[in-house]
């Protein structure tokens, strides 16, 4: 490992407020994944789209950051990182859905709350980009719960050999109708007793999201141990936000009860993915209860 490589890792660990032990994760999990992605791109001899699926708190955004920086700076492989979160519908668009379809659609996150036309347009631009071309990358501000004005979007210059796309529901498939009948939590029981919301989400997975996910050349899954861990990690995220930005004006931190209600929106799709996605993912990375990523497991059947 070169001194420049070590410097990059140390800088990223400090920037992301990660423990020193994350260096082991870099060596055992991230570097092998980088090498595999580079090999995939060379085999395909074209830009590739690599999806990173992971429930809330699994570390997918951090993984995407490390992959993009290492690919670009140390493997000389131009890479751009996108988040499905940045393709959320605007607040006005979601409020329209809440009025016309179901009130729960005002909350961002579930399939049906993303602008897939925008997502496809950005992917098309990146795939067709030539040297000197500029691609604007959408950005969503969770503090205001709305999309950032287009004039303020970051840009990516030139063509990318690797497009990283991370998202909690990436690669999710619809459930069969009988599975939708019984509510999985109090949110569904009390606020969606007739199943209109969960059927709308399921229909979105059957249609537009299926086509969008089909664009992936590779799917990496960060597999959480359980839904209980997801809830615990999401609460921890909120506590860390409170500590890091203590006293910041306008900061809105959710209580434990608010986090629990928020995560209920994600529970059905998350649990379905935990059951069936490991067998379909090209790469499976188990995440332990201690939040540490294990070594990648390659699915040779795909």
Helices and strands as residue ranges (DSSP letters): H 3-15, H 22-25, I 26-30, H 31-44, E 48-54, H 60-74, E 79-83, G 84-87, H 91-100, G 103-106, H 116-128, E 134-137, E 140-141, E 146-147, G 150-152, E 154-157, E 162-167, G 177-180, H 186-191, H 196-206, H 208-213, E 218-223, H 227-244, H 256-276, E 283-286, E 297-298
